Amino acid sequence: MNPFEKIFNYQVMSRLHETGTLAVTSHERTWLKAMLEHPASGQAFTPETLEKLQSMLEGDLALDMKEGFEEKAKSKDQQVYHPLLRPLRRIMLRKSGILMNHRIRDGRIFEEQPGFPFKLEYSMVKREWYLIWYHLQYRALMNTKLQHIVELAEQPVSGEEATAVEADINRMLESRKESAVIEVVRRYNSELSRILYAFSCFEKQIGYDEAADSYTIRLTFLGDESEYILSKLRFLGMRVRVVEGDKLKRRMRESAAKALSRYGVTEEQQVVL
């Protein structure tokens, strides 16, 4: 693709983005129509939205999931969709508070806990939804599984209180932020897009040293996300190296030492390696 085609495509996509228009391919429409035939679609969408989507896709062919696809036996999966997702999203859009009863690990139930919902997160590892919320009584940021919420009700809060709570939440999150600099080993520069994809869910800045022909990635993340970053670093292996971030460096050394010790490598041999 020549530069003029790229500029034209960028202008088209920018115009579509400005008008709120989403370009959808025929393959995506086919998959969407097949997904709407799943029984869970009735829970994921309101009847009005479901009817609108079905009418828009009326002339499209649906993908036949019964033929050509065979699913192997596996352990029982938890449903990705949770009934509390829709009401919580609406409460967050209205910037309202909540009053909920929730269960903790030992089975005890905390009743009528006043809070302010901040964010919904889905864990790809545990396949569970989490609600990050601000406890209005204890002024603390909490993290609760949706499946542990026993009962939930909307609790109106004033606009001034909502603004103050959001400012407090942002202050807490800012204080928990950490940063690290990861260098791409020069001989793997051709795999830069793959490396960036591994850190796609984090805030990052890309630097390039023309003299050394090397790329650096400055990641900004919350403290409790460091283990996930470590898993990505182990996955990338020799392609990257942590150059700033004492915590990540220490944990990488510890995990490397443990891995080598399983094969009978001594500390002296580790130093040589």
Secondary structure as a PSIPRED ss2 file (coil, helix, strand):
# PSIPRED VFORMAT (PSIPRED V4.0)

   1 M C   1.000  0.000  0.000
   2 N C   1.000  0.000  0.000
   3 P H   0.000  1.000  0.000
   4 F H   0.000  1.000  0.000
   5 E H   0.000  1.000  0.000
   6 K H   0.000  1.000  0.000
   7 I H   0.000  1.000  0.000
   8 F H   0.000  1.000  0.000
   9 N H   0.000  1.000  0.000
  10 Y H   0.000  1.000  0.000
  11 Q H   0.000  1.000  0.000
  12 V H   0.000  1.000  0.000
  13 M H   0.000  1.000  0.000
  14 S H   0.000  1.000  0.000
  15 R H   0.000  1.000  0.000
  16 L H   0.000  1.000  0.000
  17 H H   0.000  1.000  0.000
  18 E H   0.000  1.000  0.000
  19 T C   1.000  0.000  0.000
  20 G C   1.000  0.000  0.000
  21 T C   1.000  0.000  0.000
  22 L C   1.000  0.000  0.000
  23 A C   1.000  0.000  0.000
  24 V C   1.000  0.000  0.000
  25 T C   1.000  0.000  0.000
  26 S H   0.000  1.000  0.000
  27 H H   0.000  1.000  0.000
  28 E H   0.000  1.000  0.000
  29 R H   0.000  1.000  0.000
  30 T H   0.000  1.000  0.000
  31 W H   0.000  1.000  0.000
  32 L H   0.000  1.000  0.000
  33 K H   0.000  1.000  0.000
  34 A H   0.000  1.000  0.000
  35 M H   0.000  1.000  0.000
  36 L H   0.000  1.000  0.000
  37 E C   1.000  0.000  0.000
  38 H C   1.000  0.000  0.000
  39 P C   1.000  0.000  0.000
  40 A C   1.000  0.000  0.000
  41 S H   0.000  1.000  0.000
  42 G H   0.000  1.000  0.000
  43 Q H   0.000  1.000  0.000
  44 A H   0.000  1.000  0.000
  45 F C   1.000  0.000  0.000
  46 T C   1.000  0.000  0.000
  47 P H   0.000  1.000  0.000
  48 E H   0.000  1.000  0.000
  49 T H   0.000  1.000  0.000
  50 L H   0.000  1.000  0.000
  51 E H   0.000  1.000  0.000
  52 K H   0.000  1.000  0.000
  53 L H   0.000  1.000  0.000
  54 Q H   0.000  1.000  0.000
  55 S H   0.000  1.000  0.000
  56 M H   0.000  1.000  0.000
  57 L C   1.000  0.000  0.000
  58 E C   1.000  0.000  0.000
  59 G C   1.000  0.000  0.000
  60 D C   1.000  0.000  0.000
  61 L C   1.000  0.000  0.000
  62 A C   1.000  0.000  0.000
  63 L C   1.000  0.000  0.000
  64 D C   1.000  0.000  0.000
  65 M C   1.000  0.000  0.000
  66 K C   1.000  0.000  0.000
  67 E C   1.000  0.000  0.000
  68 G C   1.000  0.000  0.000
  69 F C   1.000  0.000  0.000
  70 E C   1.000  0.000  0.000
  71 E C   1.000  0.000  0.000
  72 K C   1.000  0.000  0.000
  73 A C   1.000  0.000  0.000
  74 K C   1.000  0.000  0.000
  75 S C   1.000  0.000  0.000
  76 K C   1.000  0.000  0.000
  77 D C   1.000  0.000  0.000
  78 Q C   1.000  0.000  0.000
  79 Q C   1.000  0.000  0.000
  80 V C   1.000  0.000  0.000
  81 Y C   1.000  0.000  0.000
  82 H C   1.000  0.000  0.000
  83 P C   1.000  0.000  0.000
  84 L C   1.000  0.000  0.000
  85 L H   0.000  1.000  0.000
  86 R H   0.000  1.000  0.000
  87 P H   0.000  1.000  0.000
  88 L H   0.000  1.000  0.000
  89 R H   0.000  1.000  0.000
  90 R H   0.000  1.000  0.000
  91 I H   0.000  1.000  0.000
  92 M H   0.000  1.000  0.000
  93 L H   0.000  1.000  0.000
  94 R C   1.000  0.000  0.000
  95 K C   1.000  0.000  0.000
  96 S C   1.000  0.000  0.000
  97 G E   0.000  0.000  1.000
  98 I E   0.000  0.000  1.000
  99 L E   0.000  0.000  1.000
 100 M E   0.000  0.000  1.000
 101 N E   0.000  0.000  1.000
 102 H E   0.000  0.000  1.000
 103 R E   0.000  0.000  1.000
 104 I C   1.000  0.000  0.000
 105 R C   1.000  0.000  0.000
 106 D C   1.000  0.000  0.000
 107 G C   1.000  0.000  0.000
 108 R C   1.000  0.000  0.000
 109 I E   0.000  0.000  1.000
 110 F E   0.000  0.000  1.000
 111 E E   0.000  0.000  1.000
 112 E E   0.000  0.000  1.000
 113 Q E   0.000  0.000  1.000
 114 P E   0.000  0.000  1.000
 115 G E   0.000  0.000  1.000
 116 F E   0.000  0.000  1.000
 117 P E   0.000  0.000  1.000
 118 F E   0.000  0.000  1.000
 119 K E   0.000  0.000  1.000
 120 L E   0.000  0.000  1.000
 121 E E   0.000  0.000  1.000
 122 Y E   0.000  0.000  1.000
 123 S E   0.000  0.000  1.000
 124 M C   1.000  0.000  0.000
 125 V C   1.000  0.000  0.000
 126 K C   1.000  0.000  0.000
 127 R C   1.000  0.000  0.000
 128 E E   0.000  0.000  1.000
 129 W E   0.000  0.000  1.000
 130 Y E   0.000  0.000  1.000
 131 L E   0.000  0.000  1.000
 132 I E   0.000  0.000  1.000
 133 W E   0.000  0.000  1.000
 134 Y E   0.000  0.000  1.000
 135 H E   0.000  0.000  1.000
 136 L C   1.000  0.000  0.000
 137 Q C   1.000  0.000  0.000
 138 Y C   1.000  0.000  0.000
 139 R C   1.000  0.000  0.000
 140 A E   0.000  0.000  1.000
 141 L E   0.000  0.000  1.000
 142 M E   0.000  0.000  1.000
 143 N E   0.000  0.000  1.000
 144 T E   0.000  0.000  1.000
 145 K E   0.000  0.000  1.000
 146 L H   0.000  1.000  0.000
 147 Q H   0.000  1.000  0.000
 148 H H   0.000  1.000  0.000
 149 I E   0.000  0.000  1.000
 150 V E   0.000  0.000  1.000
 151 E E   0.000  0.000  1.000
 152 L E   0.000  0.000  1.000
 153 A E   0.000  0.000  1.000
 154 E E   0.000  0.000  1.000
 155 Q E   0.000  0.000  1.000
 156 P C   1.000  0.000  0.000
 157 V C   1.000  0.000  0.000
 158 S C   1.000  0.000  0.000
 159 G H   0.000  1.000  0.000
 160 E H   0.000  1.000  0.000
 161 E H   0.000  1.000  0.000
 162 A H   0.000  1.000  0.000
 163 T H   0.000  1.000  0.000
 164 A H   0.000  1.000  0.000
 165 V H   0.000  1.000  0.000
 166 E H   0.000  1.000  0.000
 167 A H   0.000  1.000  0.000
 168 D H   0.000  1.000  0.000
 169 I H   0.000  1.000  0.000
 170 N H   0.000  1.000  0.000
 171 R H   0.000  1.000  0.000
 172 M H   0.000  1.000  0.000
 173 L H   0.000  1.000  0.000
 174 E H   0.000  1.000  0.000
 175 S H   0.000  1.000  0.000
 176 R H   0.000  1.000  0.000
 177 K E   0.000  0.000  1.000
 178 E E   0.000  0.000  1.000
 179 S E   0.000  0.000  1.000
 180 A E   0.000  0.000  1.000
 181 V E   0.000  0.000  1.000
 182 I E   0.000  0.000  1.000
 183 E E   0.000  0.000  1.000
 184 V E   0.000  0.000  1.000
 185 V C   1.000  0.000  0.000
 186 R H   0.000  1.000  0.000
 187 R H   0.000  1.000  0.000
 188 Y H   0.000  1.000  0.000
 189 N H   0.000  1.000  0.000
 190 S H   0.000  1.000  0.000
 191 E H   0.000  1.000  0.000
 192 L H   0.000  1.000  0.000
 193 S H   0.000  1.000  0.000
 194 R H   0.000  1.000  0.000
 195 I H   0.000  1.000  0.000
 196 L H   0.000  1.000  0.000
 197 Y H   0.000  1.000  0.000
 198 A H   0.000  1.000  0.000
 199 F C   1.000  0.000  0.000
 200 S C   1.000  0.000  0.000
 201 C C   1.000  0.000  0.000
 202 F C   1.000  0.000  0.000
 203 E E   0.000  0.000  1.000
 204 K E   0.000  0.000  1.000
 205 Q E   0.000  0.000  1.000
 206 I E   0.000  0.000  1.000
 207 G E   0.000  0.000  1.000
 208 Y E   0.000  0.000  1.000
 209 D E   0.000  0.000  1.000
 210 E C   1.000  0.000  0.000
 211 A C   1.000  0.000  0.000
 212 A C   1.000  0.000  0.000
 213 D C   1.000  0.000  0.000
 214 S E   0.000  0.000  1.000
 215 Y E   0.000  0.000  1.000
 216 T E   0.000  0.000  1.000
 217 I E   0.000  0.000  1.000
 218 R E   0.000  0.000  1.000
 219 L E   0.000  0.000  1.000
 220 T E   0.000  0.000  1.000
 221 F E   0.000  0.000  1.000
 222 L E   0.000  0.000  1.000
 223 G H   0.000  1.000  0.000
 224 D H   0.000  1.000  0.000
 225 E H   0.000  1.000  0.000
 226 S H   0.000  1.000  0.000
 227 E H   0.000  1.000  0.000
 228 Y H   0.000  1.000  0.000
 229 I H   0.000  1.000  0.000
 230 L H   0.000  1.000  0.000
 231 S H   0.000  1.000  0.000
 232 K H   0.000  1.000  0.000
 233 L H   0.000  1.000  0.000
 234 R H   0.000  1.000  0.000
 235 F H   0.000  1.000  0.000
 236 L H   0.000  1.000  0.000
 237 G H   0.000  1.000  0.000
 238 M H   0.000  1.000  0.000
 239 R H   0.000  1.000  0.000
 240 V E   0.000  0.000  1.000
 241 R E   0.000  0.000  1.000
 242 V E   0.000  0.000  1.000
 243 V E   0.000  0.000  1.000
 244 E E   0.000  0.000  1.000
 245 G C   1.000  0.000  0.000
 246 D H   0.000  1.000  0.000
 247 K H   0.000  1.000  0.000
 248 L H   0.000  1.000  0.000
 249 K H   0.000  1.000  0.000
 250 R H   0.000  1.000  0.000
 251 R H   0.000  1.000  0.000
 252 M H   0.000  1.000  0.000
 253 R H   0.000  1.000  0.000
 254 E H   0.000  1.000  0.000
 255 S H   0.000  1.000  0.000
 256 A H   0.000  1.000  0.000
 257 A H   0.000  1.000  0.000
 258 K H   0.000  1.000  0.000
 259 A H   0.000  1.000  0.000
 260 L H   0.000  1.000  0.000
 261 S H   0.000  1.000  0.000
 262 R C   1.000  0.000  0.000
 263 Y C   1.000  0.000  0.000
 264 G C   1.000  0.000  0.000
 265 V C   1.000  0.000  0.000
 266 T C   1.000  0.000  0.000
 267 E H   0.000  1.000  0.000
 268 E H   0.000  1.000  0.000
 269 Q H   0.000  1.000  0.000
 270 Q H   0.000  1.000  0.000
 271 V H   0.000  1.000  0.000
 272 V H   0.000  1.000  0.000
 273 L C   1.000  0.000  0.000
